[in-house]
């Protein structure tokens, strides 16, 4: 009965959109659990102290409540800075560090880690997540159970850009790796699924800006600049004397400002999407899950674009389903771009956006999901492209349409007939006949003969 009551507290906090709900939950739990221990120790309730302690420890582990006890004064002290942030508390920071490390350790020991798709190392993921958690609290006083879009975006596009020395490839791993990790955390009940999903959207939305800013040397902070300069000069970081000599050279040369004029070693150019995702092409469920991290419209603006009314047949659920399939199709097409003769001029982001826009608009304007695509619809949209868009844009879309159709055929969304006819319809070409009916040989019975035969059969009965 005690555990049912405590579980209700957790569920209420998880369902509460207030950013302080989780912190208040922890405070409430600390008070209630201390009171229960007191009752058990004094034999006021029948459960033994050891049994209660075991039950509470298991409960804390299950719901992510383990860690140091949260003092109540953090809620009642007047903020002392201009940002109206609560005072920074060492025990809160220690509590965050304790349970986030537990989350990571559990992840690395789970099957989910063995099947993660980004190829990130455990050390790098630990650094990324613990840094995000630490700086979100330091700068915004938000814990992993109460992060906001402002906190996540601020850390990823701020501290990660100015102070970490992540390579371009490592920056590209941040969003998909964190997304997979948060899916695991939510599956364990340590985070509400809705909250974890929001975090994933915020991280994915912030990733492009983080990657772009990290690629510009002017956004680097002093520590990052010095670190890059030491690496470029092949200075042994374990040799303190060598490091000090190099720092002195920097100071003699004009200090930190002088580093902004130096060209740091260029990194190898990597594709935006890891090659190891090719392994997921034959695993639809995992591919669909990973594809969400590459959604160019995580805020679902496509639902607010022009579309038919509900009374005319438009349905939000179908629009969302079509959009999700479009993102996955765009990702699949990028991974198989050579097979579908996609021009090397396409960047991965632009290609996915083009596929998503095409499929979103087809549903919004024609109310057809991919399985319902027809020759008449593709004739119409092809005619619009030829007459309303430039010749270059139309020619650029032709192989893209063929690629979209090809991918949807391999995933069995489209039939053989659709796959053979739709690109021709878009191109304004003669529509090929697919699966032409075979000529019937042998004796053919007329309808008149069939009726007579059936009549005779009834008489024989």
Secondary structure by P-SEA (a helix, b strand, c coil): caaaaaaaaaaaaaaccccaaaaaaaaaaaaaaaaaaaaaaaccccccaaaaaaaaaaaaaaaccccccccccccccccccccccccccaaaaaaaaaaaaaaaaaaaaccccccccccccaaaaaaaaaaaaaaaaaccccccccccaaaaaaaaaccccccccccaaaaaaaaaaaaaaaaaaaaaccccaaaaaaaaaaaaaaaaaaaaaaaccccccaaaaaaaaaaaaccccccaaaaaaaaaaaaaaccaaaaaaccccccccccccccccccccccaaaaaaaaccccccccccccccccccccccccaaaaaaaaaaaaaaaaaaaaacccccccccccaaaaaaaaaaaaaaaaaccccccccccaaaaaaaaaaaaccccaaaaaaaaaaaaaaaaaaaaaccccaaaaacaaaaaacccccccccccccccccccaaaaaaaaaaaaaac
